[in-house]
Every structure is written in structure tokens, then in C-alpha cells.
Amino acid sequence: MSTYDSHSNFRDCVDAQMRGCARIAIRDLRVCLKKSQLV
């Protein structure tokens, strides 16, 4: 039960971060893609 609760809380946290920092997340994603291409 605790595993389910922690999982749902994790999802809620991720969803909140995605909604609150969508622009930053997109920018960071592009930076990560560029870095992965350099590797």
C-alpha cells in the first residue's frame, strides 16, 4: 500500500513540475539532447 501511495505521490509531483516548468523542461530537454549527441 505504501508503494502505491509513494508512486501516486511521485506522479503528482512530476505532473506538477511538468505543468509549472514546462518551458524550462523543454529547454533542458533540448540541452540534454545536444549533450547526448556530443557523447
N, C-alpha and C positions, 0 to 999 in steps of 0.2 A: 504493500500500500504506500509506503514511504517512497518507493521508487517511482510509482505513478505520480505522486504529488510533486516530487522534485522534477520529474520530466515535464509535467504540465507547467510548473513554475518557470522552468527553463524556456519553454516555448513562449510563454507570455513575455518573458524578459526579452527574448530575441525579437518577437513581433514588435514590442515597444521600441526597441533600438532601431529596427528597420524603419518604422514609421517616423521616429523622431530624428533620425540621422540618415535619411535616405540619400541626400546629396553627398554627404561625407562618405557614406558606404560605397556609392558608385565611384567616387573619386579614388578611394582606397582600392577598390576592385581593379580599376584601370592600372594603378601603380603596381599592384600585385601581378597583374598580367604582364606588364612590361618587365618586371623583375624576373618572372618565370621564363620569359623569352630569352633574357640575357644569360640565365643559368644554362 
